[in-house]
Amino acid sequence: MSPEPAHGKLLILTAPSGAGKTTIVRHLLRTFGELAFSVSATTRPPRPGEVDGVDYHFLSNREFLDRVAAGAFVEYEEVYPGRFYGTLHEEVQRIRKQGRTVVFDIEVKGATNIKEYYPEDSLAIFVAPPSEDVLFQRLRDRSTEDDESLRVRIARAGEELAYANRFDRVLVNDDLDTALAEAELIARDFLRD
């Protein structure tokens, strides 16, 4: 399936878990009214406070795989064993048809795939931690995972750090206020083009 006619742009933010991309995405959405969040689909269960259709489209594994077979995804990945994440074509089309810029908060392989699918209309930003040690400590401090899940997440985060050079920009999140200000400058320049 080829990309739909261009209307809005695509701003892709990616990072290993714990690098701060979600905080940055939320800040950009509050700052720029022309941005709209692309709600990903996932097979993981909702965390406390998450709302279906707002935070994610929560699907069963069967529903997700049926949509894969139907070609409903721009991209998808089995990020963790039995846990799928993906971007639905209908979600991207809905936002672009409004003439708004689609904002993605997405894992690195998915971000790579979206950038390849929309090379002309997108800007991909890799949010990097100041170091691996800081990233791993942030993951431990979140206390959202059991020991095994945390071990898997840390291993994956280590692998994802190697992807940084595949993106248009790298934004180091050492000091949050500085990272937010830099993200605003990057987004403003992209939206002006």
Secondary structure as the mmCIF struct_conf table of DSSP 4:
data_model
#
loop_
_struct_conf.conf_type_id
_struct_conf.id
_struct_conf.beg_label_comp_id
_struct_conf.beg_label_asym_id
_struct_conf.beg_label_seq_id
_struct_conf.end_label_comp_id
_struct_conf.end_label_asym_id
_struct_conf.end_label_seq_id
HELX_LH_PP_P HELX_LH_PP_P1 SER A 2 ALA A 6
BEND BEND1 GLY A 8 GLY A 8
STRN STRN1 LEU A 10 THR A 14
BEND BEND2 PRO A 16 PRO A 16
TURN_TY1_P TURN_TY1_P1 SER A 17 GLY A 18
BEND BEND3 ALA A 19 GLY A 20
HELX_RH_AL_P HELX_RH_AL_P1 LYS A 21 THR A 31
TURN_TY1_P TURN_TY1_P2 GLY A 33 GLU A 34
STRN STRN2 LEU A 35 PHE A 37
HELX_LH_PP_P HELX_LH_PP_P2 VAL A 39 SER A 40
STRN STRN3 ALA A 41 THR A 42
BEND BEND4 THR A 43 ARG A 44
HELX_LH_PP_P HELX_LH_PP_P3 PRO A 45 ARG A 47
TURN_TY1_P TURN_TY1_P3 PRO A 48 GLY A 49
STRN STRN4 ASP A 52 ASP A 52
TURN_TY1_P TURN_TY1_P4 GLY A 53 ASP A 55
STRN STRN5 TYR A 56 TYR A 56
STRN STRN6 HIS A 57 PHE A 58
HELX_RH_AL_P HELX_RH_AL_P2 ASN A 61 ALA A 69
TURN_TY1_P TURN_TY1_P5 ALA A 70 GLY A 71
STRN STRN7 PHE A 73 TYR A 80
TURN_TY1_P TURN_TY1_P6 PRO A 81 GLY A 82
STRN STRN8 ARG A 83 LEU A 88
HELX_RH_AL_P HELX_RH_AL_P3 HIS A 89 LYS A 97
TURN_TY1_P TURN_TY1_P7 GLN A 98 GLY A 99
HELX_LH_PP_P HELX_LH_PP_P4 ARG A 100 ARG A 100
STRN STRN9 THR A 101 ILE A 106
HELX_RH_AL_P HELX_RH_AL_P4 VAL A 108 TYR A 117
BEND BEND5 TYR A 118 TYR A 118
TURN_TY1_P TURN_TY1_P8 PRO A 119 ASP A 121
STRN STRN10 SER A 122 ALA A 128
BEND BEND6 PRO A 130 PRO A 130
HELX_RH_AL_P HELX_RH_AL_P5 GLU A 132 ARG A 142
BEND BEND7 GLU A 145 GLU A 145
HELX_RH_AL_P HELX_RH_AL_P6 ASP A 147 GLU A 160
HELX_RH_3T_P HELX_RH_3T_P1 LEU A 161 ARG A 166
BEND BEND8 PHE A 167 ASP A 168
STRN STRN11 ARG A 169 VAL A 172
BEND BEND9 ASP A 174 ASP A 175
HELX_RH_AL_P HELX_RH_AL_P7 LEU A 176 ARG A 192
#
